[in-house]
Each structure stands twice: as structure tokens, then as C-alpha cells.
Amino acid sequence: MDKVIPVVVIKDIDDAIPTLKALRDGGVNCAEITFRTACAAQAIELGTKTFPDMNIGAGTVINLEQAVKAVDAGAKFLVSPGLSVAVAEFAKEKGIAYYPGCVTPTEIMQALELGINVVKFFPANVYGGLKALKALSAPFPQVKFIPTGGVDLSNLEEFLSFEKVYAVGGSFMMKGDIVENCKEIIKKI
């Protein structure tokens, strides 16, 4: 299980392999390639073929069409900023993990009704951070969270020490020297 899920934005397909290699060389074997760019599906396909041992998924999946493209490209998991019933049902049908963004009790209850017990908590810093996660864990002890947004090296250990945190997501390791950033993350965890 990956404790850190890098949020990776590939703007130019030529950056896909060097970026994924830098993550892996730094000790992080996971990447959430976002559907914020035109080459996202191509980057996922190239990444999963070049690095079959890496856990490469699709992020910012906001509709069924993107989910289908991501899975067809080889994505091993799907992440959304919010909850999509259509994406959830598709992921279940395909047998791959789906981590929808859920920050309210109503959204978490809807995820549970769809058979999802690991949710993205985004943006974590806006919605109360670790304090909010602890409060939400009381009525939902079966739920694990992936806080994303506002997680960085300064609070990584604090988030990961909470037993209800499945993993942390973010782009903080993508700024500057990716290899060295990832090595620092690995030291902390």
C-alpha cells in the first residue's frame, strides 16, 4: 500500500517518463496522473507500459467518459475531487479502486452506500485538516481518508500517524528536485 500518492500533472507527453522515473528513483512507486491536461490518458498508457511495477492511476476524474479513457489507458485506480455515482459504478464493474472526494457526512454516507470506504478528503486544509478527519472518524469508524491539499513535509508525519489516514495525496513533492523530495518523504515515513 502506498502511503503517499503524488498528484502529477503532465502537460507535455515528453515529460511523462522522466517524471515517473524521478518518483520511482526517489522511492515513491505511485502516481496519480491528473485529467487536467489533453495528454493525460496518453501519459497513463505510456507510464503503465514503461513502469508496469508502478501503481499509476488517474486523478481529477470528473465524469464517466474520463473514467473509461483512464481505465482503457491502464489506470490502476481512479481519484475524483468529488463523488460521481457513474464513476463509482464503473470502477466497481471494472474491479478497480475509486477514491472520490468526500468532506461532508452526507458525501461519506453516499460513498458507503456505493461500497466505498476509502475517500479523498480534499482540500484538506480548507475543510479542517486533521481535526476534521478525527471528528468525521467518530461516526464513520469504517472509513479511511486520503487527505490532499495542504499536506506537505511539515505535516506529513502528523497526518500519517492518524490510523484513519489510508495515504496522503499532494503535489508538494513535484516542485523542485522530485528525486530528493521523494527521498525526504521516504525518510519521514
Solvent accessible surface area in square Angstrom, and as a share of the most:
residue,aa,sasa,rsa
1,M,136,0.61
2,D,37,0.19
3,K,79,0.33
4,V,5,0.03
5,I,9,0.05
6,P,0,0.00
7,V,10,0.06
8,V,1,0.00
9,V,56,0.32
10,I,2,0.01
11,K,165,0.70
12,D,70,0.36
13,I,42,0.21
14,D,113,0.58
15,D,70,0.36
16,A,0,0.00
17,I,51,0.26
18,P,78,0.49
19,T,20,0.12
20,L,0,0.00
21,K,97,0.41
22,A,17,0.13
23,L,0,0.00
24,R,89,0.32
25,D,69,0.36
26,G,4,0.04
27,G,47,0.45
28,V,7,0.04
29,N,56,0.28
30,C,1,0.01
31,A,0,0.00
32,E,7,0.03
33,I,0,0.00
34,T,0,0.00
35,F,27,0.11
36,R,144,0.53
37,T,31,0.18
38,A,117,0.91
39,C,17,0.10
40,A,0,0.00
41,A,28,0.22
42,Q,101,0.45
43,A,0,0.00
44,I,0,0.00
45,E,72,0.32
46,L,67,0.33
47,G,0,0.00
48,T,19,0.11
49,K,145,0.62
50,T,61,0.36
51,F,10,0.04
52,P,94,0.59
53,D,90,0.46
54,M,1,0.00
55,N,51,0.26
56,I,0,0.00
57,G,0,0.00
58,A,0,0.00
59,G,0,0.00
60,T,31,0.18
61,V,0,0.00
62,I,106,0.54
63,N,61,0.31
64,L,77,0.38
65,E,110,0.49
66,Q,35,0.15
67,A,0,0.00
68,V,54,0.31
69,K,99,0.42
70,A,0,0.00
71,V,30,0.17
72,D,112,0.58
73,A,10,0.08
74,G,33,0.31
75,A,7,0.05
76,K,80,0.34
77,F,6,0.03
78,L,0,0.00
79,V,5,0.03
80,S,2,0.01
81,P,49,0.31
82,G,32,0.30
83,L,41,0.20
84,S,23,0.15
85,V,60,0.34
86,A,46,0.35
87,V,0,0.00
88,A,6,0.05
89,E,100,0.45
90,F,23,0.10
91,A,1,0.01
92,K,151,0.64
93,E,136,0.61
94,K,100,0.42
95,G,67,0.64
96,I,38,0.19
97,A,42,0.33
98,Y,12,0.04
99,Y,25,0.09
100,P,0,0.00
101,G,4,0.04
102,C,0,0.00
103,V,23,0.13
104,T,54,0.31
105,P,69,0.43
106,T,102,0.59
107,E,57,0.26
108,I,0,0.00
109,M,104,0.46
110,Q,70,0.31
111,A,0,0.00
112,L,45,0.23
113,E,143,0.64
114,L,38,0.19
115,G,63,0.61
116,I,19,0.10
117,N,78,0.40
118,V,20,0.11
119,V,0,0.00
120,K,14,0.06
121,F,1,0.01
122,F,72,0.30
123,P,34,0.21
124,A,1,0.00
125,N,98,0.50
126,V,105,0.60
127,Y,107,0.41
128,G,41,0.39
129,G,12,0.11
130,L,23,0.11
131,K,173,0.73
132,A,21,0.16
133,L,0,0.00
134,K,103,0.44
135,A,68,0.53
136,L,20,0.10
137,S,10,0.07
138,A,82,0.64
139,P,86,0.54
140,F,15,0.06
141,P,81,0.51
142,Q,98,0.43
143,V,1,0.00
144,K,76,0.32
145,F,0,0.00
146,I,7,0.03
147,P,0,0.00
148,T,9,0.05
149,G,21,0.20
150,G,37,0.36
151,V,6,0.03
152,D,55,0.28
153,L,57,0.28
154,S,103,0.67
155,N,35,0.18
156,L,0,0.00
157,E,91,0.41
158,E,101,0.45
159,F,11,0.05
160,L,29,0.14
161,S,90,0.58
162,F,23,0.09
163,E,118,0.53
164,K,39,0.17
165,V,5,0.03
166,Y,58,0.22
167,A,0,0.00
168,V,0,0.00
169,G,1,0.01
170,G,6,0.06
171,S,45,0.29
172,F,34,0.14
173,M,0,0.00
174,M,40,0.18
175,K,139,0.59
176,G,73,0.70
177,D,82,0.43
178,I,30,0.15
179,V,39,0.23
180,E,95,0.42
181,N,31,0.16
182,C,0,0.00
183,K,90,0.38
184,E,64,0.29
185,I,0,0.00
186,I,75,0.38
187,K,157,0.66
188,K,64,0.27
189,I,88,0.45
